[in-house]
């Protein structure tokens, strides 16, 4: 009987300790999965950024109209506010114009995707 009580106490303590650790792991994993944006140039007329998406990385940003120059091939999934998902590929060395959006963009490819964004102020 005492062995069962001791076992239950040990199990409860183990769960109490690992719960916060598991929550911390989720926070760290979420940080790892966020796209990383670095400002390359910013002044009163323009903002130039480099955004890197590791596989699985997500960007949740409100974006202004912009020109993107693709540095590496990539396979992305865009989810609109109404939940519509579109998967598309971007090819290295291409440039394109994108209208303003606040869609969620995820790298669903197996390689790191890098893009330069140019936004007028």
SERO-454425 format. One line per field, with one value per residue (C-alpha): residue in one letter; chain; x, y, z. Coordinates in nm, 2 decimals. Each point is the difference from the previous one (the first is absolute). Example, Ala and Ser with C-alpha at 12.3 -4.5 7.8 and 13.67 -1.06 7.14 Angstrom:
<atoms>
type = c(a	s)
mol = c(A	A)
xx = c(1.23	0.14)
yy = c(-0.45	0.34)
zz = c(0.78	-0.07)
</atoms>
This chain:
<atoms>
type = c(x	x	x	x	x	x	x	x	x	x	x	x	x	x	x	x	x	x	x	x	x	x	x	x	x	x	x	x	x	x	x	x	x	x	x	x	x	x	x	x	x	x	x	x	x	x	x	x	x	x	x	x	x	x	x	x	x	x	x	x	x	x	x	x	x	x	x	x	x	x	x	x	x	x	x	x	x	x	x	x	x	x	x	x	x	x	x	x	x	x	x	x	x	x	x	x	x	x	x	x	x	x	x	x	x	x	x	x	x	x	x	x	x	x	x	x	x	x	x	x	x)
mol = c(A	A	A	A	A	A	A	A	A	A	A	A	A	A	A	A	A	A	A	A	A	A	A	A	A	A	A	A	A	A	A	A	A	A	A	A	A	A	A	A	A	A	A	A	A	A	A	A	A	A	A	A	A	A	A	A	A	A	A	A	A	A	A	A	A	A	A	A	A	A	A	A	A	A	A	A	A	A	A	A	A	A	A	A	A	A	A	A	A	A	A	A	A	A	A	A	A	A	A	A	A	A	A	A	A	A	A	A	A	A	A	A	A	A	A	A	A	A	A	A	A)
xx = c(0.00	0.28	0.18	-0.31	-0.02	0.37	-0.03	-0.30	0.19	0.31	-0.22	-0.18	0.33	0.14	-0.30	0.02	0.36	-0.02	-0.31	0.17	0.30	-0.22	-0.17	0.35	0.10	-0.31	0.09	0.35	-0.12	-0.24	0.29	0.20	-0.29	-0.04	0.13	0.30	-0.01	0.31	-0.01	0.26	-0.08	-0.26	-0.04	-0.29	-0.08	0.06	0.04	0.21	-0.02	0.14	-0.24	0.12	-0.24	0.14	-0.21	-0.32	0.06	-0.30	-0.05	-0.30	0.04	-0.20	0.18	-0.03	0.02	0.35	0.25	0.15	0.33	0.04	0.35	-0.07	-0.26	-0.29	-0.34	-0.24	-0.35	-0.21	-0.30	-0.25	-0.21	-0.30	0.21	0.07	0.33	0.21	0.33	0.24	0.37	0.24	0.30	0.35	0.08	-0.36	-0.16	-0.37	-0.24	-0.23	-0.30	-0.05	-0.11	0.01	-0.01	0.19	0.29	0.17	0.30	-0.13	0.31	0.30	0.25	0.06	-0.18	0.15	-0.17	0.09	-0.29	-0.01	-0.28	-0.05	-0.09)
yy = c(0.00	0.24	-0.09	0.11	0.33	0.07	-0.09	0.24	0.28	-0.06	0.00	0.32	0.17	-0.11	0.14	0.33	0.04	-0.10	0.21	0.33	-0.14	-0.12	0.34	0.16	-0.25	0.11	0.37	-0.07	-0.21	0.28	0.24	-0.23	-0.03	0.37	0.15	0.24	0.34	0.22	0.37	0.07	0.36	0.24	0.37	0.24	-0.13	-0.38	-0.31	-0.29	-0.33	-0.35	-0.27	-0.36	-0.29	-0.32	-0.31	0.03	0.37	0.23	0.38	0.17	0.36	0.28	0.08	0.32	-0.01	-0.11	-0.15	-0.33	-0.13	-0.38	-0.11	-0.37	-0.24	-0.07	-0.17	0.21	-0.02	0.31	0.00	0.30	0.14	-0.21	-0.32	-0.05	-0.18	0.03	-0.19	0.16	-0.01	0.29	-0.02	0.14	0.32	0.12	0.32	0.06	0.27	-0.09	0.19	0.07	-0.30	-0.15	-0.36	-0.27	-0.13	-0.33	-0.17	-0.35	-0.09	-0.20	0.29	0.34	0.28	0.35	0.31	0.37	0.23	0.37	0.21	0.37	0.23)
zz = c(0.00	0.09	-0.32	-0.20	0.19	-0.05	-0.37	-0.04	0.17	-0.21	-0.32	0.11	0.07	-0.33	-0.19	0.20	-0.09	-0.37	-0.08	0.02	-0.19	-0.27	-0.03	-0.02	-0.28	-0.19	0.03	-0.12	-0.29	-0.10	0.00	-0.22	-0.24	-0.05	-0.32	0.08	-0.16	0.00	-0.11	-0.26	-0.07	0.14	-0.06	-0.05	-0.35	0.00	0.22	-0.12	0.19	-0.03	0.13	0.06	0.04	0.12	-0.09	0.20	0.08	0.00	-0.05	0.15	-0.10	-0.14	-0.32	-0.21	-0.39	-0.09	-0.24	0.09	-0.15	0.06	0.10	0.04	-0.14	0.23	0.05	0.20	0.14	0.03	0.23	-0.03	0.28	-0.12	0.02	-0.37	-0.06	-0.31	-0.06	-0.25	-0.09	-0.04	-0.22	0.08	-0.20	-0.06	0.12	0.05	0.11	0.29	0.13	0.37	0.21	0.34	-0.10	0.18	-0.21	0.08	-0.15	-0.09	-0.19	0.11	-0.05	0.15	-0.19	-0.02	-0.14	-0.03	0.05	-0.11	0.14	-0.09	0.29)
</atoms>
